[in-house]
Amino acid sequence: MRVIKGGNDGTFTEYKFIHNGHEDTRRYMNVRLRNLKEELIHVKFAKIENPNLKGR
């Protein structure tokens, strides 16, 4: 699978997904991407502090 980051208009960022000859273009809200990234960082640090945690 290939993921190609496209344009950013300040509110949305566009990504193109290519897999087995099929292409799909999606637009994601930047604020949602930022919040998800922050959540994943918190999860990773929690796992580092406590390796027995389950989850993402």
Stockholm file with secondary structure:
# STOCKHOLM 1.0

chainA/1-56         MRVIKGGNDGTFTEYKFIHNGHEDTRRYMNVRLRNLKEELIHVKFAKIENPNLKGR
#=GR chainA/1-56 SS CEEEEEEECSSEEEEEEEETTEEEEEEEEHHHHHHHHHHHHHHHHHHHHCTTCCCC
#=GC SS_cons        CEEEEEEECSSEEEEEEEETTEEEEEEEEHHHHHHHHHHHHHHHHHHHHCTTCCCC
//
